[in-house]
């Protein structure tokens, strides 16, 4: 399963998220942004940027 970071366009390594599901958040190792999974298909994920309210 692949996810392309919508910020830096690099592939996000999902191997550390074995139980990934819609609503889970993943972190892009390249730019450090936090992404929330919004859609899952067989070999494709969609995600949107999580606005961190710091
Ligand atoms: Zn990124």
mmCIF file of the protein (N, C-alpha, C, O) and its ligand, coordinates in Angstrom:
data_MODEL
# 
_entry.id   MODEL 
# 
loop_
_entity.id 
_entity.type 
_entity.pdbx_number_of_molecules 
1 polymer     1 
2 non-polymer 1 
# 
_entity_poly.entity_id                      1 
_entity_poly.type                           'polypeptide(L)' 
_entity_poly.nstd_linkage                   no 
_entity_poly.nstd_monomer                   no 
_entity_poly.pdbx_seq_one_letter_code       
;(UNK)(UNK)(UNK)(UNK)(UNK)(UNK)(UNK)(UNK)(UNK)(UNK)(UNK)(UNK)(UNK)(UNK)(UNK)(UNK)
(UNK)(UNK)(UNK)(UNK)(UNK)(UNK)(UNK)(UNK)(UNK)(UNK)(UNK)(UNK)(UNK)(UNK)(UNK)(UNK)
(UNK)(UNK)(UNK)(UNK)(UNK)(UNK)(UNK)(UNK)(UNK)(UNK)(UNK)(UNK)(UNK)(UNK)(UNK)(UNK)
(UNK)(UNK)(UNK)(UNK)(UNK)(UNK)
;
_entity_poly.pdbx_seq_one_letter_code_can   XXXXXXXXXXXXXXXXXXXXXXXXXXXXXXXXXXXXXXXXXXXXXXXXXXXXXX 
_entity_poly.pdbx_strand_id                 A 
# 
loop_
_entity_poly_seq.entity_id 
_entity_poly_seq.num 
_entity_poly_seq.mon_id 
_entity_poly_seq.hetero 
1 1  UNK n 
1 2  UNK n 
1 3  UNK n 
1 4  UNK n 
1 5  UNK n 
1 6  UNK n 
1 7  UNK n 
1 8  UNK n 
1 9  UNK n 
1 10 UNK n 
1 11 UNK n 
1 12 UNK n 
1 13 UNK n 
1 14 UNK n 
1 15 UNK n 
1 16 UNK n 
1 17 UNK n 
1 18 UNK n 
1 19 UNK n 
1 20 UNK n 
1 21 UNK n 
1 22 UNK n 
1 23 UNK n 
1 24 UNK n 
1 25 UNK n 
1 26 UNK n 
1 27 UNK n 
1 28 UNK n 
1 29 UNK n 
1 30 UNK n 
1 31 UNK n 
1 32 UNK n 
1 33 UNK n 
1 34 UNK n 
1 35 UNK n 
1 36 UNK n 
1 37 UNK n 
1 38 UNK n 
1 39 UNK n 
1 40 UNK n 
1 41 UNK n 
1 42 UNK n 
1 43 UNK n 
1 44 UNK n 
1 45 UNK n 
1 46 UNK n 
1 47 UNK n 
1 48 UNK n 
1 49 UNK n 
1 50 UNK n 
1 51 UNK n 
1 52 UNK n 
1 53 UNK n 
1 54 UNK n 
# 
loop_
_struct_asym.id 
_struct_asym.entity_id 
A 1 
B 2 
# 
loop_
_chem_comp.id 
_chem_comp.type 
_chem_comp.mon_nstd_flag 
UNK 'L-peptide linking' . 
ZN  non-polymer         . 
# 
_pdbx_entity_nonpoly.entity_id   2 
_pdbx_entity_nonpoly.name        ? 
_pdbx_entity_nonpoly.comp_id     ZN 
# 
_pdbx_nonpoly_scheme.asym_id         B 
_pdbx_nonpoly_scheme.entity_id       2 
_pdbx_nonpoly_scheme.mon_id          ZN 
_pdbx_nonpoly_scheme.ndb_seq_num     1 
_pdbx_nonpoly_scheme.pdb_seq_num     101 
_pdbx_nonpoly_scheme.auth_seq_num    101 
_pdbx_nonpoly_scheme.pdb_mon_id      ZN 
_pdbx_nonpoly_scheme.auth_mon_id     ZN 
_pdbx_nonpoly_scheme.pdb_strand_id   A 
_pdbx_nonpoly_scheme.pdb_ins_code    . 
# 
loop_
_atom_site.group_PDB 
_atom_site.id 
_atom_site.type_symbol 
_atom_site.label_atom_id 
_atom_site.label_alt_id 
_atom_site.label_comp_id 
_atom_site.label_asym_id 
_atom_site.label_entity_id 
_atom_site.label_seq_id 
_atom_site.pdbx_PDB_ins_code 
_atom_site.Cartn_x 
_atom_site.Cartn_y 
_atom_site.Cartn_z 
_atom_site.occupancy 
_atom_site.B_iso_or_equiv 
_atom_site.pdbx_formal_charge 
_atom_site.auth_seq_id 
_atom_site.auth_comp_id 
_atom_site.auth_asym_id 
_atom_site.auth_atom_id 
_atom_site.pdbx_PDB_model_num 
ATOM   1   N  N  . UNK A 1 1  ? 0.848   -1.198 0.000  1.00 0.00 ? 1   UNK A N  1 
ATOM   2   C  CA . UNK A 1 1  ? 0.000   0.000  0.000  1.00 0.00 ? 1   UNK A CA 1 
ATOM   3   C  C  . UNK A 1 1  ? 0.881   1.245  0.000  1.00 0.00 ? 1   UNK A C  1 
ATOM   4   O  O  . UNK A 1 1  ? 1.873   1.324  0.724  1.00 0.00 ? 1   UNK A O  1 
ATOM   5   N  N  . UNK A 1 2  ? 0.504   2.198  -0.814 1.00 0.00 ? 2   UNK A N  1 
ATOM   6   C  CA . UNK A 1 2  ? 1.333   3.375  -0.969 1.00 0.00 ? 2   UNK A CA 1 
ATOM   7   C  C  . UNK A 1 2  ? 0.540   4.636  -0.626 1.00 0.00 ? 2   UNK A C  1 
ATOM   8   O  O  . UNK A 1 2  ? -0.662  4.747  -0.869 1.00 0.00 ? 2   UNK A O  1 
ATOM   9   N  N  . UNK A 1 3  ? 1.285   5.573  -0.049 1.00 0.00 ? 3   UNK A N  1 
ATOM   10  C  CA . UNK A 1 3  ? 0.711   6.891  0.185  1.00 0.00 ? 3   UNK A CA 1 
ATOM   11  C  C  . UNK A 1 3  ? 1.728   7.926  -0.260 1.00 0.00 ? 3   UNK A C  1 
ATOM   12  O  O  . UNK A 1 3  ? 2.887   7.899  0.153  1.00 0.00 ? 3   UNK A O  1 
ATOM   13  N  N  . UNK A 1 4  ? 1.281   8.829  -1.101 1.00 0.00 ? 4   UNK A N  1 
ATOM   14  C  CA . UNK A 1 4  ? 2.148   9.912  -1.532 1.00 0.00 ? 4   UNK A CA 1 
ATOM   15  C  C  . UNK A 1 4  ? 1.846   11.143 -0.694 1.00 0.00 ? 4   UNK A C  1 
ATOM   16  O  O  . UNK A 1 4  ? 0.701   11.587 -0.606 1.00 0.00 ? 4   UNK A O  1 
ATOM   17  N  N  . UNK A 1 5  ? 2.876   11.682 -0.087 1.00 0.00 ? 5   UNK A N  1 
ATOM   18  C  CA . UNK A 1 5  ? 2.714   12.880 0.737  1.00 0.00 ? 5   UNK A CA 1 
ATOM   19  C  C  . UNK A 1 5  ? 2.218   14.028 -0.129 1.00 0.00 ? 5   UNK A C  1 
ATOM   20  O  O  . UNK A 1 5  ? 2.807   14.341 -1.164 1.00 0.00 ? 5   UNK A O  1 
ATOM   21  N  N  . UNK A 1 6  ? 1.126   14.652 0.309  1.00 0.00 ? 6   UNK A N  1 
ATOM   22  C  CA . UNK A 1 6  ? 0.574   15.743 -0.494 1.00 0.00 ? 6   UNK A CA 1 
ATOM   23  C  C  . UNK A 1 6  ? 1.360   17.036 -0.319 1.00 0.00 ? 6   UNK A C  1 
ATOM   24  O  O  . UNK A 1 6  ? 1.137   18.009 -1.040 1.00 0.00 ? 6   UNK A O  1 
ATOM   25  N  N  . UNK A 1 7  ? 2.277   17.040 0.639  1.00 0.00 ? 7   UNK A N  1 
ATOM   26  C  CA . UNK A 1 7  ? 3.093   18.226 0.858  1.00 0.00 ? 7   UNK A CA 1 
ATOM   27  C  C  . UNK A 1 7  ? 4.392   18.170 0.039  1.00 0.00 ? 7   UNK A C  1 
ATOM   28  O  O  . UNK A 1 7  ? 4.707   19.104 -0.699 1.00 0.00 ? 7   UNK A O  1 
ATOM   29  N  N  . UNK A 1 8  ? 5.137   17.071 0.175  1.00 0.00 ? 8   UNK A N  1 
ATOM   30  C  CA . UNK A 1 8  ? 6.452   17.000 -0.470 1.00 0.00 ? 8   UNK A CA 1 
ATOM   31  C  C  . UNK A 1 8  ? 6.486   16.025 -1.649 1.00 0.00 ? 8   UNK A C  1 
ATOM   32  O  O  . UNK A 1 8  ? 7.497   15.915 -2.342 1.00 0.00 ? 8   UNK A O  1 
ATOM   33  N  N  . UNK A 1 9  ? 5.364   15.312 -1.874 1.00 0.00 ? 9   UNK A N  1 
ATOM   34  C  CA . UNK A 1 9  ? 5.219   14.411 -3.019 1.00 0.00 ? 9   UNK A CA 1 
ATOM   35  C  C  . UNK A 1 9  ? 6.109   13.174 -2.946 1.00 0.00 ? 9   UNK A C  1 
ATOM   36  O  O  . UNK A 1 9  ? 6.258   12.465 -3.941 1.00 0.00 ? 9   UNK A O  1 
ATOM   37  N  N  . UNK A 1 10 ? 6.693   12.910 -1.801 1.00 0.00 ? 10  UNK A N  1 
ATOM   38  C  CA . UNK A 1 10 ? 7.464   11.686 -1.633 1.00 0.00 ? 10  UNK A CA 1 
ATOM   39  C  C  . UNK A 1 10 ? 6.551   10.569 -1.135 1.00 0.00 ? 10  UNK A C  1 
ATOM   40  O  O  . UNK A 1 10 ? 5.474   10.824 -0.597 1.00 0.00 ? 10  UNK A O  1 
ATOM   41  N  N  . UNK A 1 11 ? 6.999   9.330  -1.323 1.00 0.00 ? 11  UNK A N  1 
ATOM   42  C  CA . UNK A 1 11 ? 6.238   8.191  -0.826 1.00 0.00 ? 11  UNK A CA 1 
ATOM   43  C  C  . UNK A 1 11 ? 6.463   8.043  0.673  1.00 0.00 ? 11  UNK A C  1 
ATOM   44  O  O  . UNK A 1 11 ? 7.596   8.085  1.151  1.00 0.00 ? 11  UNK A O  1 
ATOM   45  N  N  . UNK A 1 12 ? 5.376   7.870  1.400  1.00 0.00 ? 12  UNK A N  1 
ATOM   46  C  CA . UNK A 1 12 ? 5.446   7.690  2.843  1.00 0.00 ? 12  UNK A CA 1 
ATOM   47  C  C  . UNK A 1 12 ? 5.575   6.202  3.143  1.00 0.00 ? 12  UNK A C  1 
ATOM   48  O  O  . UNK A 1 12 ? 4.828   5.389  2.598  1.00 0.00 ? 12  UNK A O  1 
ATOM   49  N  N  . UNK A 1 13 ? 6.507   5.849  3.997  1.00 0.00 ? 13  UNK A N  1 
ATOM   50  C  CA . UNK A 1 13 ? 6.717   4.459  4.396  1.00 0.00 ? 13  UNK A CA 1 
ATOM   51  C  C  . UNK A 1 13 ? 5.635   4.054  5.391  1.00 0.00 ? 13  UNK A C  1 
ATOM   52  O  O  . UNK A 1 13 ? 5.579   4.567  6.508  1.00 0.00 ? 13  UNK A O  1 
ATOM   53  N  N  . UNK A 1 14 ? 4.771   3.120  4.967  1.00 0.00 ? 14  UNK A N  1 
ATOM   54  C  CA . UNK A 1 14 ? 3.657   2.701  5.815  1.00 0.00 ? 14  UNK A CA 1 
ATOM   55  C  C  . UNK A 1 14 ? 3.943   1.394  6.544  1.00 0.00 ? 14  UNK A C  1 
ATOM   56  O  O  . UNK A 1 14 ? 3.052   0.837  7.185  1.00 0.00 ? 14  UNK A O  1 
ATOM   57  N  N  . UNK A 1 15 ? 5.175   0.899  6.453  1.00 0.00 ? 15  UNK A N  1 
ATOM   58  C  CA . UNK A 1 15 ? 5.490   -0.399 7.047  1.00 0.00 ? 15  UNK A CA 1 
ATOM   59  C  C  . UNK A 1 15 ? 5.400   -0.380 8.568  1.00 0.00 ? 15  UNK A C  1 
ATOM   60  O  O  . UNK A 1 15 ? 5.261   -1.429 9.196  1.00 0.00 ? 15  UNK A O  1 
ATOM   61  N  N  . UNK A 1 16 ? 5.479   0.800  9.157  1.00 0.00 ? 16  UNK A N  1 
ATOM   62  C  CA . UNK A 1 16 ? 5.374   0.893  10.611 1.00 0.00 ? 16  UNK A CA 1 
ATOM   63  C  C  . UNK A 1 16 ? 3.940   1.111  11.075 1.00 0.00 ? 16  UNK A C  1 
ATOM   64  O  O  . UNK A 1 16 ? 3.687   1.337  12.258 1.00 0.00 ? 16  UNK A O  1 
ATOM   65  N  N  . UNK A 1 17 ? 3.006   1.041  10.132 1.00 0.00 ? 17  UNK A N  1 
ATOM   66  C  CA . UNK A 1 17 ? 1.586   1.202  10.469 1.00 0.00 ? 17  UNK A CA 1 
ATOM   67  C  C  . UNK A 1 17 ? 0.799   -0.020 9.970  1.00 0.00 ? 17  UNK A C  1 
ATOM   68  O  O  . UNK A 1 17 ? 0.045   0.083  9.002  1.00 0.00 ? 17  UNK A O  1 
ATOM   69  N  N  . UNK A 1 18 ? 0.970   -1.159 10.622 1.00 0.00 ? 18  UNK A N  1 
ATOM   70  C  CA . UNK A 1 18 ? 0.364   -2.407 10.100 1.00 0.00 ? 18  UNK A CA 1 
ATOM   71  C  C  . UNK A 1 18 ? -1.156  -2.413 10.161 1.00 0.00 ? 18  UNK A C  1 
ATOM   72  O  O  . UNK A 1 18 ? -1.797  -3.133 9.395  1.00 0.00 ? 18  UNK A O  1 
ATOM   73  N  N  . UNK A 1 19 ? -1.739  -1.637 11.043 1.00 0.00 ? 19  UNK A N  1 
ATOM   74  C  CA . UNK A 1 19 ? -3.199  -1.665 11.209 1.00 0.00 ? 19  UNK A CA 1 
ATOM   75  C  C  . UNK A 1 19 ? -3.843  -0.381 10.718 1.00 0.00 ? 19  UNK A C  1 
ATOM   76  O  O  . UNK A 1 19 ? -4.808  0.113  11.301 1.00 0.00 ? 19  UNK A O  1 
ATOM   77  N  N  . UNK A 1 20 ? -3.293  0.148  9.641  1.00 0.00 ? 20  UNK A N  1 
ATOM   78  C  CA . UNK A 1 20 ? -3.748  1.428  9.139  1.00 0.00 ? 20  UNK A CA 1 
ATOM   79  C  C  . UNK A 1 20 ? -5.215  1.381  8.714  1.00 0.00 ? 20  UNK A C  1 
ATOM   80  O  O  . UNK A 1 20 ? -5.663  0.414  8.097  1.00 0.00 ? 20  UNK A O  1 
ATOM   81  N  N  . UNK A 1 21 ? -5.947  2.425  9.049  1.00 0.00 ? 21  UNK A N  1 
ATOM   82  C  CA . UNK A 1 21 ? -7.358  2.515  8.675  1.00 0.00 ? 21  UNK A CA 1 
ATOM   83  C  C  . UNK A 1 21 ? -7.723  3.980  8.508  1.00 0.00 ? 21  UNK A C  1 
ATOM   84  O  O  . UNK A 1 21 ? -6.972  4.870  8.907  1.00 0.00 ? 21  UNK A O  1 
ATOM   85  N  N  . UNK A 1 22 ? -8.881  4.221  7.916  1.00 0.00 ? 22  UNK A N  1 
ATOM   86  C  CA . UNK A 1 22 ? -9.351  5.587  7.744  1.00 0.00 ? 22  UNK A CA 1 
ATOM   87  C  C  . UNK A 1 22 ? -9.469  6.259  9.108  1.00 0.00 ? 22  UNK A C  1 
ATOM   88  O  O  . UNK A 1 22 ? -10.020 5.688  10.049 1.00 0.00 ? 22  UNK A O  1 
ATOM   89  N  N  . UNK A 1 23 ? -8.954  7.459  9.200  1.00 0.00 ? 23  UNK A N  1 
ATOM   90  C  CA . UNK A 1 23 ? -8.976  8.198  10.461 1.00 0.00 ? 23  UNK A CA 1 
ATOM   91  C  C  . UNK A 1 23 ? -7.672  8.134  11.215 1.00 0.00 ? 23  UNK A C  1 
ATOM   92  O  O  . UNK A 1 23 ? -7.438  8.929  12.126 1.00 0.00 ? 23  UNK A O  1 
ATOM   93  N  N  . UNK A 1 24 ? -6.804  7.181  10.840 1.00 0.00 ? 24  UNK A N  1 
ATOM   94  C  CA . UNK A 1 24 ? -5.494  7.107  11.476 1.00 0.00 ? 24  UNK A CA 1 
ATOM   95  C  C  . UNK A 1 24 ? -4.590  8.218  10.944 1.00 0.00 ? 24  UNK A C  1 
ATOM   96  O  O  . UNK A 1 24 ? -4.774  8.713  9.832  1.00 0.00 ? 24  UNK A O  1 
ATOM   97  N  N  . UNK A 1 25 ? -3.636  8.588  11.743 1.00 0.00 ? 25  UNK A N  1 
ATOM   98  C  CA . UNK A 1 25 ? -2.687  9.592  11.300 1.00 0.00 ? 25  UNK A CA 1 
ATOM   99  C  C  . UNK A 1 25 ? -1.315  8.955  11.108 1.00 0.00 ? 25  UNK A C  1 
ATOM   100 O  O  . UNK A 1 25 ? -0.896  8.089  11.877 1.00 0.00 ? 25  UNK A O  1 
ATOM   101 N  N  . UNK A 1 26 ? -0.637  9.404  10.071 1.00 0.00 ? 26  UNK A N  1 
ATOM   102 C  CA . UNK A 1 26 ? 0.712   8.942  9.781  1.00 0.00 ? 26  UNK A CA 1 
ATOM   103 C  C  . UNK A 1 26 ? 1.601   10.170 9.618  1.00 0.00 ? 26  UNK A C  1 
ATOM   104 O  O  . UNK A 1 26 ? 1.122   11.268 9.332  1.00 0.00 ? 26  UNK A O  1 
ATOM   105 N  N  . UNK A 1 27 ? 2.889   9.967  9.802  1.00 0.00 ? 27  UNK A N  1 
ATOM   106 C  CA . UNK A 1 27 ? 3.823   11.077 9.673  1.00 0.00 ? 27  UNK A CA 1 
ATOM   107 C  C  . UNK A 1 27 ? 4.721   10.844 8.466  1.00 0.00 ? 27  UNK A C  1 
ATOM   108 O  O  . UNK A 1 27 ? 5.253   9.750  8.280  1.00 0.00 ? 27  UNK A O  1 
ATOM   109 N  N  . UNK A 1 28 ? 4.884   11.862 7.662  1.00 0.00 ? 28  UNK A N  1 
ATOM   110 C  CA . UNK A 1 28 ? 5.790   11.778 6.523  1.00 0.00 ? 28  UNK A CA 1 
ATOM   111 C  C  . UNK A 1 28 ? 7.221   11.877 7.030  1.00 0.00 ? 28  UNK A C  1 
ATOM   112 O  O  . UNK A 1 28 ? 7.592   12.830 7.715  1.00 0.00 ? 28  UNK A O  1 
ATOM   113 N  N  . UNK A 1 29 ? 8.021   10.865 6.676  1.00 0.00 ? 29  UNK A N  1 
ATOM   114 C  CA . UNK A 1 29 ? 9.408   10.852 7.148  1.00 0.00 ? 29  UNK A CA 1 
ATOM   115 C  C  . UNK A 1 29 ? 10.266  11.892 6.438  1.00 0.00 ? 29  UNK A C  1 
ATOM   116 O  O  . UNK A 1 29 ? 11.330  12.268 6.931  1.00 0.00 ? 29  UNK A O  1 
ATOM   117 N  N  . UNK A 1 30 ? 9.807   12.352 5.293  1.00 0.00 ? 30  UNK A N  1 
ATOM   118 C  CA . UNK A 1 30 ? 10.602  13.288 4.507  1.00 0.00 ? 30  UNK A CA 1 
ATOM   119 C  C  . UNK A 1 30 ? 10.438  14.727 4.987  1.00 0.00 ? 30  UNK A C  1 
ATOM   120 O  O  . UNK A 1 30 ? 11.430  15.435 5.162  1.00 0.00 ? 30  UNK A O  1 
ATOM   121 N  N  . UNK A 1 31 ? 9.192   15.169 5.201  1.00 0.00 ? 31  UNK A N  1 
ATOM   122 C  CA . UNK A 1 31 ? 8.975   16.561 5.583  1.00 0.00 ? 31  UNK A CA 1 
ATOM   123 C  C  . UNK A 1 31 ? 8.413   16.698 6.998  1.00 0.00 ? 31  UNK A C  1 
ATOM   124 O  O  . UNK A 1 31 ? 8.306   17.808 7.520  1.00 0.00 ? 31  UNK A O  1 
ATOM   125 N  N  . UNK A 1 32 ? 8.052   15.566 7.621  1.00 0.00 ? 32  UNK A N  1 
ATOM   126 C  CA . UNK A 1 32 ? 7.620   15.600 9.007  1.00 0.00 ? 32  UNK A CA 1 
ATOM   127 C  C  . UNK A 1 32 ? 6.189   16.015 9.227  1.00 0.00 ? 32  UNK A C  1 
ATOM   128 O  O  . UNK A 1 32 ? 5.761   16.196 10.367 1.00 0.00 ? 32  UNK A O  1 
ATOM   129 N  N  . UNK A 1 33 ? 5.437   16.170 8.145  1.00 0.00 ? 33  UNK A N  1 
ATOM   130 C  CA . UNK A 1 33 ? 4.057   16.605 8.273  1.00 0.00 ? 33  UNK A CA 1 
ATOM   131 C  C  . UNK A 1 33 ? 3.172   15.443 8.757  1.00 0.00 ? 33  UNK A C  1 
ATOM   132 O  O  . UNK A 1 33 ? 3.476   14.276 8.509  1.00 0.00 ? 33  UNK A O  1 
ATOM   133 N  N  . UNK A 1 34 ? 2.096   15.776 9.436  1.00 0.00 ? 34  UNK A N  1 
ATOM   134 C  CA . UNK A 1 34 ? 1.159   14.763 9.905  1.00 0.00 ? 34  UNK A CA 1 
ATOM   135 C  C  . UNK A 1 34 ? -0.033  14.690 8.959  1.00 0.00 ? 34  UNK A C  1 
ATOM   136 O  O  . UNK A 1 34 ? -0.653  15.701 8.630  1.00 0.00 ? 34  UNK A O  1 
ATOM   137 N  N  . UNK A 1 35 ? -0.337  13.464 8.532  1.00 0.00 ? 35  UNK A N  1 
ATOM   138 C  CA . UNK A 1 35 ? -1.399  13.243 7.564  1.00 0.00 ? 35  UNK A CA 1 
ATOM   139 C  C  . UNK A 1 35 ? -2.449  12.317 8.157  1.00 0.00 ? 35  UNK A C  1 
ATOM   140 O  O  . UNK A 1 35 ? -2.113  11.329 8.810  1.00 0.00 ? 35  UNK A O  1 
ATOM   141 N  N  . UNK A 1 36 ? -3.716  12.634 7.931  1.00 0.00 ? 36  UNK A N  1 
ATOM   142 C  CA . UNK A 1 36 ? -4.798  11.757 8.365  1.00 0.00 ? 36  UNK A CA 1 
ATOM   143 C  C  . UNK A 1 36 ? -5.354  11.012 7.165  1.00 0.00 ? 36  UNK A C  1 
ATOM   144 O  O  . UNK A 1 36 ? -5.685  11.612 6.143  1.00 0.00 ? 36  UNK A O  1 
ATOM   145 N  N  . UNK A 1 37 ? -5.452  9.702  7.303  1.00 0.00 ? 37  UNK A N  1 
ATOM   146 C  CA . UNK A 1 37 ? -5.967  8.875  6.208  1.00 0.00 ? 37  UNK A CA 1 
ATOM   147 C  C  . UNK A 1 37 ? -7.453  9.153  6.036  1.00 0.00 ? 37  UNK A C  1 
ATOM   148 O  O  . UNK A 1 37 ? -8.231  9.041  6.983  1.00 0.00 ? 37  UNK A O  1 
ATOM   149 N  N  . UNK A 1 38 ? -7.839  9.520  4.809  1.00 0.00 ? 38  UNK A N  1 
ATOM   150 C  CA . UNK A 1 38 ? -9.229  9.862  4.541  1.00 0.00 ? 38  UNK A CA 1 
ATOM   151 C  C  . UNK A 1 38 ? -9.921  8.839  3.651  1.00 0.00 ? 38  UNK A C  1 
ATOM   152 O  O  . UNK A 1 38 ? -11.150 8.789  3.598  1.00 0.00 ? 38  UNK A O  1 
ATOM   153 N  N  . UNK A 1 39 ? -9.133  8.022  2.952  1.00 0.00 ? 39  UNK A N  1 
ATOM   154 C  CA . UNK A 1 39 ? -9.730  7.073  2.021  1.00 0.00 ? 39  UNK A CA 1 
ATOM   155 C  C  . UNK A 1 39 ? -8.764  5.933  1.811  1.00 0.00 ? 39  UNK A C  1 
ATOM   156 O  O  . UNK A 1 39 ? -7.565  6.159  1.649  1.00 0.00 ? 39  UNK A O  1 
ATOM   157 N  N  . UNK A 1 40 ? -9.259  4.717  1.810  1.00 0.00 ? 40  UNK A N  1 
ATOM   158 C  CA . UNK A 1 40 ? -8.421  3.549  1.566  1.00 0.00 ? 40  UNK A CA 1 
ATOM   159 C  C  . UNK A 1 40 ? -8.997  2.750  0.409  1.00 0.00 ? 40  UNK A C  1 
ATOM   160 O  O  . UNK A 1 40 ? -10.182 2.416  0.382  1.00 0.00 ? 40  UNK A O  1 
ATOM   161 N  N  . UNK A 1 41 ? -8.122  2.454  -0.546 1.00 0.00 ? 41  UNK A N  1 
ATOM   162 C  CA . UNK A 1 41 ? -8.488  1.546  -1.615 1.00 0.00 ? 41  UNK A CA 1 
ATOM   163 C  C  . UNK A 1 41 ? -7.483  0.409  -1.607 1.00 0.00 ? 41  UNK A C  1 
ATOM   164 O  O  . UNK A 1 41 ? -6.601  0.377  -0.749 1.00 0.00 ? 41  UNK A O  1 
ATOM   165 N  N  . UNK A 1 42 ? -7.594  -0.521 -2.539 1.00 0.00 ? 42  UNK A N  1 
ATOM   166 C  CA . UNK A 1 42 ? -6.796  -1.738 -2.457 1.00 0.00 ? 42  UNK A CA 1 
ATOM   167 C  C  . UNK A 1 42 ? -5.301  -1.467 -2.374 1.00 0.00 ? 42  UNK A C  1 
ATOM   168 O  O  . UNK A 1 42 ? -4.607  -2.052 -1.542 1.00 0.00 ? 42  UNK A O  1 
ATOM   169 N  N  . UNK A 1 43 ? -4.806  -0.589 -3.226 1.00 0.00 ? 43  UNK A N  1 
ATOM   170 C  CA . UNK A 1 43 ? -3.366  -0.331 -3.220 1.00 0.00 ? 43  UNK A CA 1 
ATOM   171 C  C  . UNK A 1 43 ? -3.081  1.157  -3.161 1.00 0.00 ? 43  UNK A C  1 
ATOM   172 O  O  . UNK A 1 43 ? -2.011  1.608  -3.569 1.00 0.00 ? 43  UNK A O  1 
ATOM   173 N  N  . UNK A 1 44 ? -4.016  1.898  -2.664 1.00 0.00 ? 44  UNK A N  1 
ATOM   174 C  CA . UNK A 1 44 ? -3.873  3.348  -2.713 1.00 0.00 ? 44  UNK A CA 1 
ATOM   175 C  C  . UNK A 1 44 ? -4.540  3.969  -1.495 1.00 0.00 ? 44  UNK A C  1 
ATOM   176 O  O  . UNK A 1 44 ? -5.640  3.584  -1.101 1.00 0.00 ? 44  UNK A O  1 
ATOM   177 N  N  . UNK A 1 45 ? -3.853  4.927  -0.918 1.00 0.00 ? 45  UNK A N  1 
ATOM   178 C  CA . UNK A 1 45 ? -4.402  5.676  0.203  1.00 0.00 ? 45  UNK A CA 1 
ATOM   179 C  C  . UNK A 1 45 ? -4.519  7.137  -0.174 1.00 0.00 ? 45  UNK A C  1 
ATOM   180 O  O  . UNK A 1 45 ? -3.718  7.666  -0.945 1.00 0.00 ? 45  UNK A O  1 
ATOM   181 N  N  . UNK A 1 46 ? -5.535  7.781  0.387  1.00 0.00 ? 46  UNK A N  1 
ATOM   182 C  CA . UNK A 1 46 ? -5.589  9.227  0.293  1.00 0.00 ? 46  UNK A CA 1 
ATOM   183 C  C  . UNK A 1 46 ? -5.541  9.786  1.700  1.00 0.00 ? 46  UNK A C  1 
ATOM   184 O  O  . UNK A 1 46 ? -6.061  9.178  2.636  1.00 0.00 ? 46  UNK A O  1 
ATOM   185 N  N  . UNK A 1 47 ? -4.918  10.943 1.850  1.00 0.00 ? 47  UNK A N  1 
ATOM   186 C  CA . UNK A 1 47 ? -4.783  11.541 3.170  1.00 0.00 ? 47  UNK A CA 1 
ATOM   187 C  C  . UNK A 1 47 ? -4.802  13.044 3.050  1.00 0.00 ? 47  UNK A C  1 
ATOM   188 O  O  . UNK A 1 47 ? -4.528  13.609 1.991  1.00 0.00 ? 47  UNK A O  1 
ATOM   189 N  N  . UNK A 1 48 ? -5.133  13.682 4.162  1.00 0.00 ? 48  UNK A N  1 
ATOM   190 C  CA . UNK A 1 48 ? -5.108  15.141 4.171  1.00 0.00 ? 48  UNK A CA 1 
ATOM   191 C  C  . UNK A 1 48 ? -4.269  15.623 5.346  1.00 0.00 ? 48  UNK A C  1 
ATOM   192 O  O  . UNK A 1 48 ? -4.065  14.905 6.326  1.00 0.00 ? 48  UNK A O  1 
ATOM   193 N  N  . UNK A 1 49 ? -3.798  16.829 5.227  1.00 0.00 ? 49  UNK A N  1 
ATOM   194 C  CA . UNK A 1 49 ? -2.919  17.394 6.242  1.00 0.00 ? 49  UNK A CA 1 
ATOM   195 C  C  . UNK A 1 49 ? -3.711  17.648 7.529  1.00 0.00 ? 49  UNK A C  1 
ATOM   196 O  O  . UNK A 1 49 ? -4.803  18.216 7.508  1.00 0.00 ? 49  UNK A O  1 
ATOM   197 N  N  . UNK A 1 50 ? -3.129  17.213 8.645  1.00 0.00 ? 50  UNK A N  1 
ATOM   198 C  CA . UNK A 1 50 ? -3.737  17.486 9.946  1.00 0.00 ? 50  UNK A CA 1 
ATOM   199 C  C  . UNK A 1 50 ? -3.232  18.840 10.435 1.00 0.00 ? 50  UNK A C  1 
ATOM   200 O  O  . UNK A 1 50 ? -2.030  19.075 10.561 1.00 0.00 ? 50  UNK A O  1 
ATOM   201 N  N  . UNK A 1 51 ? -4.175  19.705 10.702 1.00 0.00 ? 51  UNK A N  1 
ATOM   202 C  CA . UNK A 1 51 ? -3.812  21.016 11.242 1.00 0.00 ? 51  UNK A CA 1 
ATOM   203 C  C  . UNK A 1 51 ? -3.530  20.868 12.727 1.00 0.00 ? 51  UNK A C  1 
ATOM   204 O  O  . UNK A 1 51 ? -4.425  20.597 13.528 1.00 0.00 ? 51  UNK A O  1 
ATOM   205 N  N  . UNK A 1 52 ? -2.280  21.051 13.069 1.00 0.00 ? 52  UNK A N  1 
ATOM   206 C  CA . UNK A 1 52 ? -1.901  20.910 14.473 1.00 0.00 ? 52  UNK A CA 1 
ATOM   207 C  C  . UNK A 1 52 ? -2.116  22.225 15.223 1.00 0.00 ? 52  UNK A C  1 
ATOM   208 O  O  . UNK A 1 52 ? -1.469  23.232 14.936 1.00 0.00 ? 52  UNK A O  1 
ATOM   209 N  N  . UNK A 1 53 ? -3.020  22.195 16.171 1.00 0.00 ? 53  UNK A N  1 
ATOM   210 C  CA . UNK A 1 53 ? -3.344  23.423 16.898 1.00 0.00 ? 53  UNK A CA 1 
ATOM   211 C  C  . UNK A 1 53 ? -2.417  23.680 18.068 1.00 0.00 ? 53  UNK A C  1 
ATOM   212 O  O  . UNK A 1 53 ? -2.827  23.589 19.225 1.00 0.00 ? 53  UNK A O  1 
ATOM   213 N  N  . UNK A 1 54 ? -1.188  23.995 17.773 1.00 0.00 ? 54  UNK A N  1 
ATOM   214 C  CA . UNK A 1 54 ? -0.225  24.232 18.837 1.00 0.00 ? 54  UNK A CA 1 
ATOM   215 C  C  . UNK A 1 54 ? -0.269  25.694 19.294 1.00 0.00 ? 54  UNK A C  1 
ATOM   216 O  O  . UNK A 1 54 ? 0.479   26.083 20.191 1.00 0.00 ? 54  UNK A O  1 
HETATM 217 ZN ZN . ZN  B 2 .  ? 6.135   14.904 3.099  1.00 0.00 ? 101 ZN  A ZN 1 
# 
